[in-house]
């Protein structure tokens, strides 16, 4: 999903914070990107091998 899809939820989250108006829009966009998984460090966003991939039944 794109971060724009998370803007309504980010608005709900950020509106509870005590922020000045000048920072509100940037905070909503940053929160939406965080919720969408954008901007994460590459090491966190890497694909992890499944622990079940080596199991044999």
trRosetta pair geometry for C-beta under 8 A, 3 or more apart (Angstrom, degrees):
i j d omega theta_ij theta_ji phi_ij phi_ji
1 5 4.5 -80 177 49 116 150
1 6 7.1 110 122 -38 125 94
1 36 5.8 -123 93 -132 90 98
2 5 5.4 114 65 -8 69 98
2 36 6.6 -19 156 -140 22 150
3 6 5.7 -61 -164 37 51 110
3 7 7.4 78 142 -51 70 80
3 29 7.4 60 142 -163 133 66
3 32 4.6 99 175 131 92 97
3 33 4.5 -10 -122 -90 145 57
3 35 7.4 117 -138 64 75 84
3 36 4.1 -119 -92 8 66 154
3 38 5.5 -59 -62 13 120 138
4 7 5.7 -17 -162 -19 46 117
4 32 7.1 49 -90 163 21 141
5 36 7.1 113 55 -95 94 115
6 9 5.3 -59 -166 48 68 111
6 10 5.5 72 135 -28 87 106
6 31 7.7 -143 133 120 116 74
6 32 4.1 153 91 -149 101 78
6 33 7.9 -173 66 -43 135 21
6 35 4.1 168 -164 87 150 128
6 36 5.1 -140 -5 -51 140 92
7 10 5.4 -57 -139 41 32 113
7 11 6.2 42 158 -27 66 100
7 28 6.6 49 -147 161 79 108
7 29 7.8 -6 -108 -95 95 53
7 32 4.9 -1 -81 -100 56 146
8 11 5.7 -49 -150 28 30 115
8 12 6.9 31 152 -17 61 101
9 12 5.7 -52 -155 33 36 113
9 13 6.4 33 150 -17 67 107
9 32 7.5 128 67 -106 85 76
9 35 6.3 156 92 -155 126 171
10 13 5.6 -55 -146 39 35 112
10 14 5.8 22 161 -10 71 112
10 28 4.9 114 129 -163 113 68
10 29 7.6 109 140 -66 157 14
10 31 3.9 147 -144 97 105 109
10 32 3.9 -76 -30 -62 155 79
10 35 6.2 -138 -69 2 97 138
11 14 6.3 -59 -134 44 24 100
11 15 5.9 31 164 -30 62 111
11 28 5.7 24 -83 -133 61 123
12 15 6.1 -55 -144 27 21 113
12 16 7.5 21 156 -20 54 103
13 16 6.5 -68 -174 25 32 108
13 17 7.7 26 141 -20 64 104
13 31 5.6 -168 83 178 131 150
14 17 5.4 -48 -161 22 51 116
14 19 7.0 -27 179 12 92 141
14 24 6.7 126 144 -156 125 71
14 27 4.8 143 -140 120 132 110
14 28 4.9 -121 30 -83 159 69
14 31 5.4 -156 -54 1 110 155
17 27 6.9 -115 67 160 148 154
19 23 4.8 -115 -180 83 114 110
19 24 5.3 147 102 -81 124 69
19 27 5.7 -100 -111 -4 172 160
20 23 5.3 78 63 14 80 100
20 24 7.4 -123 100 -33 40 85
21 24 5.4 -36 -147 -2 39 122
23 26 5.7 -68 -162 49 54 109
23 27 5.6 55 146 -27 84 112
24 27 5.8 -64 -149 37 26 110
24 28 6.4 26 157 -20 66 105
25 28 5.8 -52 -148 33 31 110
25 29 6.5 26 156 -13 64 107
26 29 5.9 -57 -149 41 31 109
26 30 6.1 31 154 -19 66 110
27 30 5.7 -54 -142 39 30 111
27 31 6.1 31 157 -19 65 107
28 31 5.9 -57 -147 38 27 110
28 32 6.3 28 155 -19 64 107
29 32 5.7 -54 -145 36 30 111
29 33 6.4 30 156 -17 64 105
30 33 5.8 -55 -149 37 31 110
30 34 6.4 32 152 -20 64 106
30 39 8.0 -54 -149 48 71 169
31 34 5.5 -53 -148 36 32 113
31 35 6.3 33 153 -19 66 105
32 35 5.7 -53 -146 37 31 111
32 36 6.3 24 154 -13 64 110
33 36 5.7 -61 -146 43 31 107
33 38 4.3 -79 -167 70 87 111
33 39 5.2 53 144 2 122 126
34 37 7.8 47 179 -67 30 21
34 38 7.5 -85 -66 57 24 68
34 39 6.7 -57 -81 63 60 119
37 40 5.9 -39 -173 -12 63 128
37 45 7.0 123 171 -113 102 105
40 44 4.8 -97 162 80 117 122
40 45 4.8 135 88 -54 116 107
41 44 5.0 84 65 8 84 104
41 45 7.1 -177 86 -5 40 94
42 45 5.7 -69 -140 45 33 104
42 46 6.6 54 160 -49 67 93
43 46 6.1 -33 -155 -3 31 117
49 53 5.8 -78 174 18 96 146
50 53 4.4 117 71 -35 94 96
51 54 7.7 -60 -179 29 41 94
51 55 8.0 51 133 -32 64 107
52 55 5.1 -40 -159 11 60 123
